[in-house]
Amino acid sequence: MAKVTIPSYLQAEQFQISPDYVRISMAAAIELRLKPGRLLRDCRCGCINLLQNYPEGCYANCTYCGLARERPGVPEDNTFIRVAWPLYPTDLVAEKIAEKEAKDGVGRVCIAQVQDHRAYDDLIDMTRRIRRVAKEVPISALVSATTLNEERLYKIKEAGADIIGVGLDAASEEVFYNTRGKGARSPHDWDHHWQIIRAARRLFGPMKVNCHIIVGLGETDRELVDLFYQLKSEQIAGYLFSFNPEPGTAMQEAPRAPIQRWRRIQLVKYLIENYDLPPDAIEFDAPGNIARLEAPDIGVDAAIDTGLPFMTNGCPDRDGVMACNRPYGSYRPGEEYRDYPFVPNTDDLVVIRKQMKLDEVWAKIS
């Protein structure tokens, strides 16, 4: 039998687990000066994204996730949204957050749970550690709904989080089952996720709960649009992500959503949320793709020209401005932008309009 060896630096990480240690996104590590570097166009990272760390990785088995239980290799080698997340002592990260908060402010901190029996208690502990040294910084808890109930949501709020994020990810129950639920040998349940989403909505208030939604997991445009209207009616935020296949996952060979589809979905979501686009303004073909959009030309052009529909969706800072801009969260450096971590400029908008090919489906009305 071959002897399995693990590099010494990975052996050390076997014992550096949450709540005493935490992973941090590379962009956030650069923002806190834990790592050297700078982001394209001098973009800043508005949210310090943190991720729990355990030797086993995550016990869920989502088909698209780099942390999936059945992904080959040791968890320390795995990536999350295709990038490495360096590991640091939680108290050191908290101190860096407090330093930056005192110097020029921190837009927001987000602590992400994984699926693990320790994850809930550790989320409370980690939230309190940051709150202890940075008393005013907004904190989001990106929770694994499977680990929670209403009482635990209350405790998370009491610990200092003001926003709850839920990785719903799938736009329909069928897609959820196949990618996150029993169809994927994963523990998540669609109904339980919605119970937690709605319980959090009652406890945290309107637009203080958000659902992450990934475009490209096998859903139709109709399912996405129906979900956008449902979330708006319940005053729950929806944050879009563009599926980007991670090597080693069950969906590593699955194609990304075509860029024109992604752009149209971004725009339609923005029009629904900000221009009250009525449901009958959107027509679908038999497979469920957007086939026709009837919307005023002035309003649509105005929305596009702001560039806002094509920016990252994410939690706001204390002034209500989007903080969680996740540079490189949906693409690698050198690839085309999927969601912009800053307001697109005039040249960007030229590219976006070409990508979107909106005239193929847009019936302008005056």
N, C-alpha and C positions, 0 to 999 in steps of 0.2 A: 504494500500500500504506500503510495507516494506521500511524503511528508508535506503538509501545507504550511507555508511560512507567510507571515504578514510583516511588512516593513515595520521597523521600530516606531516610526512616527505614527503609524496606524495603530500599533499596539497601545501607544499612549492614549490615543483618542478613544479606545475601548473603555477607558475609565473616566474620560472627561465628558460626563453626561449632565443633562439638565436635572435640576435647576441651576447647578453651579456653573455649567458651561452652556454656551448658546452659539448657534451658527448665525452669521450675518451676511446679507447679500454683499457681493463685491462692490457694487456702487455705494452702498451705505458704509462699507468699511473705508472706501476712499473718502467719503464725505466726513467721516469721523477721524480721518488721518491715521487709521489703523493700518492702512495699506497705501503705498504710493500710487500715484496715477492721476489722470484727469479724464473727464468724459468729453465726447465729441461736442463741438460748438460751445465748450465751456458750460455744458448743461450741469445743473446741480441735482442732487438726489434729495427730494423733499421729504422722504419718509425713511426712517431707519427700520428696515425689515429684518426681523429676527425669526429664527426657526429652532425649535427644540431639537436636541440631539440625544439619540440613544444608540447603543451598539447594534441593536437589531434593526435600526432604521425605522420603518413604519410597518405596522401589521396589516394595513389595508393593502389592496392589490389592484389599484386603479390601472387600467390598461395603458394609459398614456403618461403615467407619472414616473419620474426618475427615482422616486423613493419607494416604488412598489415592492411588496414583500418578495415576489418571485423574480424580480429583476436579477440577472446574474451578477456575481462579484460581491465584494464586501460593501456594506452600506457607506463606509467612508469614501469609497470611490465614486459613489453615485452623485449625480447632479440633480438639481431641482430647477425647473424651467431652464434647463440646458446650461446652467452656469454653476461654478463651484461656490460654495458658501463656506468661507473660512471660519474656524472655531476659536472662540475666545472665552475667558472667564466672564460670567455674567456680570459680576461686580465691576470688572474693568470696562465693559461696554456701558454699563449704567453710569460710571464716572465720566466717560467720554461724552455721553448724551448730556449729562448735567453741565459739563464744560461748554459744550456747543450751545446749549440752551442759554447759559449765562452770557455767552459772547454775542451771538447773533440769532439765536432762536432755533428751535427744531420744529419743523412743520408737524410731524407726527411720528409716533413709534408704533409698529405693528408686531405683535408676538403671535407667531403661527404655531398651532398645535400639530402634532402628528397623531396617528392612531396608536396609542400605547396606554397601558393601564395606569401609568404614572403621569400621563399628560395633563389631566385636569388639575391635580394638586400642584404640579410644577408650574402650570400657567398662573395660578394664583400667586405662588411664591415669586415668580419672575416679574409679574406685574407690580407686586408690592416693592420689590427691590428698586425698580425704576421710579416708581412713584415716590419712594422715600428720598431720593436724591434730586429728582426733577419734578417738583410738586405740581407744576402747571402744564407740563407737556401733555398734549392729547395722546391717548393710548387706545389703539384698536386691538381687539382680540380676534384673530382669525381662527375660528374654532373648528374642531372636528365634531360635528353634531352628534355622532354616534356615541361619544363619551359623555353627553350632557343630558340634563333634565332642567326643569324650571328652577329648582332650588339652586343648582349649580350656576345657572345664568345670573341669578341674583348675587351670588358670591363673587362672580367675575366683576360685576358692576361695583360691588362694594370694595373690591380690591383696587379699583381705580380706572377700569376701562370705560370709555364713554361710547364706543361703537363696537358692534358685533359684526364680523364678516363670516359668511358661511360658504364653503366651497361646494355649492350645488353642482357647478360645472356643466352638467347635462341640461339640455333645454326641454327634455321630455322624460317621462317615466321609463319608456322603453330604452332610450339611450343610456339613462342612468343605470338601469338593470344590467345592461350589457358591458358597460365600461367601469362602473363603480360598485355594483350590487352583486347579488349571488351569481349572476351570469359571468362575472369576472372572478369568482371565488374570493369576493371581498365582502366585508361585513356591513356595508352601508345600505340603508333602506330609504327609499324615496319619501314614504309617508312620515317616517320619523324626522327626516330632515325638514320637512315642511312644518311639522309640529314645533320643532325648535326655532325655525325662522319666525313663525308667528308668535311664539311665546316671547322671543327676544324683541319683536316689534312692539308687543304690549308693554314690555318692561323698559325698553330703552327709548321708545318714542319714534315718531315719524322720521324717516330718512336717517335713522341712527342704526339701521340694520341693512346689510347689503348681501347680495348673492353674487358670487363669481360665476360667470357663464363663459364657457369655452366654445368658440365657433370652429367647427371642423371635426366634431366627434361622431358625426353621422346624422345629425339633426337636419331638419328642413328649415327653409327660411320662414315658412308659416309657423313652425313651432317656436322659433325665436321671437317672431313678432307677437304671437299670442302671449308669450312669457313677458315681453316688455309691457304689454297692456296690463297684464295681471299685476305685475310688480308696481306699476304706476298707481293702479287703483288701490293698492294696499299701502302706498307710501313707503315702499321698500326700494332701496337703490339696486340697480343692476350694473355690474362692472364686467365689461367684455374683455376676453382674452382670446388671442389668436393661437389655435393649436399649432404646435411646433414639435414634430416628432423627435423623441429623445432616443438615442441609440440604446439598444438592450431592452427596450420596453416592448410589450405585446403589439403596440401600434407604431413601432419604429419605421415600418414601410408604408404607413398610411400617408396619403398626400395631404398637404395643407389646403385650406380653403383657397380657391383662386383669389387673386388680389382684388379683382373687380367685385366679387361677391362680398368680400370682407369690407370693402369701402362702402358698398351700398347698404350693408347691414349697419355699419357705423352711422351712416347718414340717417337712415330710417329711424333708428333708435333715438337719435338726437331730435329729429322732428317730432316724434311721439312725445318725448319728455319735455321739450321746450316750446313746441309750436302747436301742441294739441292736435297733431295729425289724426284725423278720424280713421277708424278701422276700414271703412269702405273706400278709402283713398288708395288702398293697397290691394292689388289683385295678384293671384298666384296661378301658376300653371298646374297641370295635373300632378307632377311630382312634388309640388310645394315650393317651387322657386318664385321669387318676386318676378312677375311678368309685366306689371304696369303700376306706375306710381302717378297718381293724379294729385298734384300739389301746385300751389301758386308759384310762378316763376320768381317773383320778387323774394318771397320768403325762403325758397330753397337756395337761390343764389346768395342771399344774405347769410344764410346759415353756413354755406360752404366757405364763403369769403372770411368768416371769422376764424376758420381753421379748427374751431373747438370740437366739431364732431369727430375729428380724426386724432385727437389727443388721447392719451392714456386715461382710462376710467379708474378712479381710485378715491380713497377716503380723503376728506378735506382737512385743512389745518384749522386753527382756532378761529380764523376769519372767514371760513367757508370756502376758501380757495383750494382747489385740488392739490393735495400734498403728495400722494402716493403715485409718483410718475414713473417708477420702475424702468429706468434706462436699460435698454437691451433685454427687457423681460420677455419680448415676443420675437426677437430676431437677434442675430449675432452682429458684432461690429463688421461693417462692410456690406451687410445685407440691406435690402430696402426696408424702410421703416414700415412697421405694421401699425403701431400706435405711437404717436409722437410724444416724447417726454417734455416737450415745450410747444409753444404756439407755432404752427407751421408758418413759414414766411411765404412771400409771393412766389418764389421759385418752387417751393414745396407744393403750393396749391396748384400750380401748373401740372406737376407730376400727378398729384392726387386726382385731378379732373380727368387726365388721360387714363389713369388706372381704373377709374370708376365706370367709364363708358356709360354715363347716366342717360344719355339721349336714347339708348336702346330701349329703355323702359319708362322714361319720364314723359308723361303727357302734361304739358304745361297748361295751366289755367290761369286766367287773369282775375 
